[in-house]
Amino acid sequence: MKKTLLFAFAFFSFLSHAQKVEEITIPKGVVYNYISVKTLEKAKKLIADNLSDNPDYKIVQDHLIIGPVLWKRYKENENLKKIEGRKVQFHVDNLILEGKTSQDFDESKIIWDEFKKEVANDYKIRKATPEELNYYWSVISFDIEEPLLIVETKEHNYILNLLKKNLKLLWLDEAPRSGTVDNLNNSPVVMYQNGEVVDSLSKGSKETKLEKLILLNSDEEIVENSSVEDIQLIIAKTSEIFEQLFKDSQKSGKIMVEIELKEKKNEIQYAVRDDLDLDIMKVFEQRINSESYPNSRKKPIKLQLIFKVNSFNDTE
C-alpha cells in the first residue's frame, strides 16, 4: 500500500512538472499571454508536420500576413511575385513599412511552400527571445498571444504566430538576427523620418493622440470600394471621440480600433494595452459603435487606428 502511494505521488509530481508552462523573459512594456502546454505542443507538431515532405496545409488559412522583414526579402522571390495578394502598409508617424497578405487559400499555400523550401529539414522550434519579442511588438498593433514560435535555421529565425482558437497561421515574419534588436532600429527595414532615410527613430513625445494609421488594403482597392474622403471621415470622427474622452486621462496606454467597412454592416474590434482607464474605454467603445460610418461599395476595406494615451510612440 505504501509503495502504491509513493508511486502515485511520483507519477502526479511528474505529470505536474510535465504540464508546467515554459516561461520566458518578457521585455518591459510587452504584453504576452501564455497558453496551455497541450495547445502549444499541438502547435509545434502542426508546424513540424507541415514542414515535412507531405504537408496537409492545415496550418494555413485564406489570409496570411507576411511581416516587413521577411517581405523585404520575399518580394524579390519569383514565385511570390505571382500572387496577387494585398500590400500592407504600416504607417508609424513618418515611418512606412511594407508587408503583404494573401487573399485566398491557394496564395497562402504558395507562401508556405516557399517558406518550407528555405527551412528544409534543418531547423528547431522554440519560444521567442526578448530581442525577438521586442521586434515583433514594435510591428504589431495587438497583444502577443501564444502560440508564438520561432523556427530557427542556420541562416534565419522565422516568427510564426498562430491563432489559439484554431491553430491557423496568422503572421509569418523574420526576426532580425543581431546581437541586440532595438525594435526596428537594427532591422533591414528601410526607415523614414521627415522624408529622409534614417538609422534610428525618435520615440516622439509623451502625448495623447492618434499615433498610427494602418491600411490593410491597396490604394486600388480603396479607390474601387471606398474613397480617401470616407477614410478621412472615419479618422476624423474616431479621433474627435477619442480626444473628448481621453484628453485629461492620467493613465497611460494604447488603443487599437480595427474597422472593417462592408457592403451592408461594418465590423469594429478593439484591443488595449498597458494601464488604460477601462471606465473611459467602455464609454469610448459605446460612442464609436453608435457612430454611422460609410460602408464599402463591394469588397471589405479594413483599417486600424492606433491611439496613444500619455505614451510614447511604439518605437520606444
C-alpha positions in Angstrom: 0.0 0.0 0.0 2.8 2.4 0.9 4.6 1.6 -2.3 1.5 2.3 -4.3 1.0 5.7 -2.7 4.7 6.6 -3.3 4.3 5.6 -7.0 1.1 7.6 -7.3 2.8 10.7 -5.7 5.8 10.3 -8.0 3.5 10.0 -11.0 1.5 13.1 -10.2 4.6 15.0 -9.4 6.0 14.1 -12.8 2.7 14.9 -14.5 2.6 18.3 -12.8 6.1 19.1 -13.9 5.4 17.9 -17.5 2.5 20.3 -17.7 4.3 23.3 -16.4 4.2 26.3 -18.8 7.7 27.2 -20.2 8.0 30.8 -19.0 10.3 33.2 -21.0 11.7 36.6 -20.3 9.2 39.3 -21.4 10.6 42.7 -22.1 9.2 45.7 -20.2 6.1 47.1 -21.9 5.4 44.0 -24.0 2.0 42.2 -23.3 2.5 38.5 -23.7 -0.2 35.9 -23.0 0.7 32.2 -22.4 -1.5 29.2 -23.4 -1.6 25.6 -22.1 1.3 23.3 -22.7 -1.1 20.9 -24.5 -2.1 23.6 -27.1 1.5 24.7 -27.5 2.7 21.2 -28.2 -0.1 20.8 -30.8 1.1 23.9 -32.5 4.7 22.7 -32.6 3.5 19.3 -34.1 1.4 21.1 -36.7 4.3 23.2 -37.8 6.6 20.2 -38.0 4.0 18.1 -39.9 3.6 20.9 -42.4 7.4 21.3 -42.8 7.6 17.6 -43.8 7.7 16.3 -47.4 3.9 15.7 -47.3 2.2 18.8 -45.7 -1.6 18.8 -45.3 -1.7 22.6 -45.2 -4.0 22.6 -42.2 -1.8 25.3 -40.7 -2.7 27.9 -43.4 -5.9 29.9 -44.0 -7.1 32.4 -46.6 -5.4 35.4 -45.1 -1.7 35.1 -44.1 0.3 38.2 -43.3 4.0 38.4 -44.3 5.7 40.8 -41.9 8.0 43.6 -43.1 11.5 42.0 -42.6 10.5 38.8 -44.4 8.6 40.6 -47.1 11.7 42.8 -47.8 13.4 39.6 -48.9 10.4 37.7 -50.3 9.1 40.4 -52.6 12.0 39.5 -54.9 11.0 35.8 -55.0 9.8 34.9 -58.5 7.0 32.5 -57.2 5.7 35.1 -54.7 5.6 37.8 -57.4 2.9 35.8 -59.0 0.4 36.0 -56.1 -2.0 38.9 -56.3 -2.4 39.3 -52.5 -2.7 42.7 -50.9 0.0 45.1 -50.0 0.0 46.0 -46.3 1.4 49.4 -45.2 2.2 50.2 -41.6 2.2 53.9 -41.1 4.0 54.9 -38.0 4.4 58.7 -38.0 6.9 59.2 -40.9 7.9 55.5 -40.9 6.4 53.4 -43.7 6.8 49.6 -43.5 5.6 47.3 -46.3 4.2 43.8 -45.9 1.9 41.5 -47.8 -1.2 39.5 -47.0 -2.6 36.6 -49.1 -6.2 36.8 -50.0 -7.1 33.1 -50.6 -6.0 29.6 -49.6 -4.0 28.9 -52.7 -1.9 32.1 -52.2 -1.3 31.1 -48.6 -0.1 27.6 -49.8 2.4 29.3 -52.2 3.8 31.4 -49.3 4.1 28.3 -47.1 5.8 26.3 -49.8 8.5 29.0 -50.3 9.0 29.1 -46.5 9.2 25.3 -46.4 11.9 25.3 -49.1 14.1 27.7 -47.1 13.7 25.7 -43.9 14.2 22.3 -45.4 14.9 19.7 -42.6 17.5 21.6 -40.6 15.6 23.6 -38.0 14.4 23.7 -34.4 11.2 25.1 -33.0 11.5 27.2 -29.8 9.9 30.2 -28.0 11.0 33.7 -28.7 13.9 35.6 -27.1 13.4 39.1 -25.6 15.0 40.6 -28.6 12.7 38.8 -31.0 9.7 39.8 -28.8 10.8 43.5 -28.9 10.9 43.4 -32.7 7.5 41.7 -33.1 5.9 44.0 -30.5 7.2 47.1 -32.4 5.5 46.0 -35.6 2.1 44.6 -34.5 -0.9 46.5 -33.0 -2.3 43.8 -30.7 -1.2 41.9 -27.6 1.1 38.9 -28.3 -0.8 35.7 -27.8 0.7 32.2 -27.9 1.2 30.1 -29.9 4.1 32.4 -30.9 7.0 30.2 -32.0 10.4 30.7 -33.7 11.6 28.3 -36.4 15.3 28.7 -36.2 17.6 27.7 -39.0 21.3 28.4 -39.6 20.6 31.5 -41.7 17.2 32.8 -40.5 14.9 33.0 -37.4 11.3 32.9 -38.5 8.4 34.2 -36.4 5.2 32.2 -36.6 2.1 33.5 -34.7 -0.8 31.1 -34.8 -4.4 31.7 -33.7 -5.0 29.9 -30.5 -8.7 29.1 -31.3 -7.9 27.1 -34.4 -4.1 27.0 -34.8 -4.2 28.7 -38.2 -1.1 30.7 -39.1 -1.8 34.5 -38.8 1.6 36.0 -39.2 4.9 34.9 -40.8 7.9 37.1 -40.4 11.6 37.0 -39.9 13.3 38.3 -36.8 16.4 40.5 -37.4 19.5 38.5 -36.5 21.7 40.7 -34.5 23.2 40.9 -31.0 20.6 43.4 -29.9 17.4 44.4 -31.6 16.1 47.8 -30.5 12.7 47.4 -32.1 13.1 48.3 -35.8 16.3 50.2 -35.5 18.6 47.3 -36.3 16.3 45.5 -38.8 16.8 45.5 -42.6 13.6 47.6 -42.9 14.0 51.0 -44.5 13.0 53.7 -42.1 12.0 57.3 -42.9 11.7 60.4 -40.8 11.0 63.9 -42.2 11.3 62.4 -45.7 14.9 61.1 -45.1 16.2 57.6 -44.6 17.4 57.3 -41.0 19.3 54.7 -39.0 17.1 55.1 -35.9 13.8 56.7 -35.0 12.8 59.2 -32.3 10.2 57.8 -29.8 8.5 61.2 -30.1 6.8 62.9 -27.2 4.6 61.5 -24.4 1.2 62.5 -25.9 -2.4 61.6 -26.1 -3.3 61.4 -29.8 -3.7 59.2 -32.9 -0.3 57.6 -33.3 -0.5 55.5 -36.4 -2.9 54.5 -39.2 -2.6 51.1 -40.8 -4.3 50.5 -44.1 -4.8 46.8 -44.8 -5.8 47.3 -48.5 -4.1 48.6 -51.5 -4.7 52.1 -52.9 -6.5 50.5 -55.9 -8.9 48.6 -53.6 -9.7 51.7 -51.5 -10.4 53.6 -54.7 -12.7 50.8 -56.0 -14.6 50.1 -52.8 -14.3 53.3 -50.7 -12.6 56.7 -51.0 -10.0 58.8 -49.4 -12.8 61.1 -48.2 -14.5 58.2 -46.5 -11.3 57.2 -44.7 -10.6 60.7 -43.7 -14.2 61.0 -42.3 -13.7 57.8 -40.2 -10.4 59.1 -38.9 -11.9 62.5 -38.0 -15.0 61.0 -36.2 -13.0 58.5 -34.3 -10.3 61.0 -33.3 -12.8 63.5 -32.1 -14.4 61.0 -29.8 -11.0 59.8 -28.5 -9.8 63.4 -27.8 -13.1 64.3 -25.9 -12.8 61.3 -23.6 -9.1 60.7 -23.1 -7.6 64.2 -23.2 -7.5 64.6 -19.4 -6.8 60.9 -18.6 -4.0 60.4 -16.1 -3.3 56.8 -17.0 -1.1 55.6 -19.9 -1.8 53.0 -22.6 -2.6 52.2 -26.2 -5.8 51.6 -28.0 -6.3 49.7 -31.3 -9.5 50.3 -33.2 -9.9 48.0 -36.2 -12.7 49.0 -38.6 -13.8 46.7 -41.4 -16.1 48.5 -43.9 -18.5 46.1 -45.5 -21.2 46.5 -48.1 -24.1 46.0 -45.6 -22.8 46.0 -42.0 -19.5 47.3 -40.8 -17.5 45.5 -38.0 -15.4 47.2 -35.3 -13.0 45.5 -32.9 -10.9 46.9 -30.1 -7.7 46.0 -28.2 -6.0 47.8 -25.4 -2.6 47.5 -23.7 -0.8 48.9 -20.7 -2.6 50.8 -17.8 -5.5 52.3 -19.6 -8.6 53.7 -17.9 -11.1 51.0 -18.6 -14.1 53.0 -17.5 -13.3 55.6 -20.1 -12.6 52.8 -22.6 -16.1 51.4 -22.1 -17.7 54.8 -23.0 -15.3 55.1 -25.9 -16.5 51.8 -27.4 -20.1 52.8 -26.9 -19.6 56.1 -28.6 -17.7 54.6 -31.6 -20.3 51.8 -32.0 -23.1 54.3 -32.1 -21.4 56.3 -34.9 -22.5 56.0 -38.5 -19.6 55.1 -40.8 -19.6 54.8 -44.6 -20.0 51.3 -46.0 -17.8 49.8 -48.7 -19.1 49.6 -52.2 -18.4 45.8 -52.6 -15.3 44.3 -51.2 -14.4 44.9 -47.5 -12.0 47.6 -46.6 -10.1 47.3 -43.3 -8.1 49.9 -41.4 -6.6 50.1 -37.9 -6.2 53.3 -35.9 -3.7 53.2 -33.0 -4.2 55.8 -30.3 -1.7 56.6 -27.5 -2.7 57.9 -24.1 0.1 59.6 -22.2 2.5 57.4 -24.0 5.5 57.5 -26.4 5.5 56.1 -29.9 5.9 52.3 -30.4 9.5 53.0 -31.5 10.4 53.4 -27.8 
